[in-house]
């Protein structure tokens, strides 16, 4: 068993995911290290911030630098200098979100053009499994068909059927020693298809399960409603992963609905564009109102940016395009979401998640986070 459920509060869950490179307390936010690095943050700093697990991406690592090189260098952990758990996305989201690069989708796999050089490439469940085996990640995600929210029901059903077939093949493929494999359900917000997909994926016996095909542009209320009834369809004794959410309110909402793991590029992307995630909402440090602001980004945060620097100084760095400013904001944003998630876990263990969430949402200015910014992984 790779997962222990230690506490529940309504549908909200606290647990421990056991991996080959260490235990992960859940709920867990996973900073995204798409190409083998979380942009602007080195592994030692990530540990100091409270990171327990990172996400890497099969699509990008396959094309640059290639799984053969990573394997020859001792695997992804050694290559990137991170000794903790790593989850690798399958690359399916990247392929299917770039629909104009797709040449063909069939029972065997998907043919597409690489975003790097435009050359034709092909992913099959077996190839994706082998790439992740050679990368040596702790958790490997299955290749799935991830359609946009506006497709016809016929297309959605075809994607659901193919996702199950591919999942069964990938589960049977060789994996790295100790590597866990997670299946992904599809079906969009369609009750019948989502239920069918969830039941089929759960029946295959994966180490964990993910809700795919959500947070891809659909209405937020529809997404949350789908999570509420779909997450409990998965077995209680397996971890549940929501792919691609990272705004503070969204994290609390999916945790309340029974999600254990989630990832997003949002904290580092906002940091690189000069914005900070705070209890006041999103602060755009480029604004002139911060020019003489002597306060830290967030009074309650103990990251380097908040401990040592003023908003005025950080604004100066951002407006002068100094790398230190982008790094400090990224550090703060990651720390904020990790602290928020750790607080959620502690409140679940106390049986007080409802009051924790209510108090957090009262403090947060959720409107400061533009809808849909959590979509891209």
Beta strands, then each sheet from edge to edge (+ up, - down):
strand 1: 3-9
strand 2: 12-19
strand 3: 22-26
strand 4: 28-32
strand 5: 53-57
strand 6: 85-89
strand 7: 102-105
strand 8: 109-113
strand 9: 120-124
strand 10: 139-141
strand 11: 180-185
strand 12: 208-211
strand 13: 239-242
strand 14: 261-264
strand 15: 275-278
strand 16: 281-284
sheet 1: 1+ 2- 3+
sheet 2: 4+ 5+ 6+ 10+ 11+ 12+ 13+ 14+ 4+
sheet 3: 7+ 8- 9+
sheet 4: 15+ 16-
end
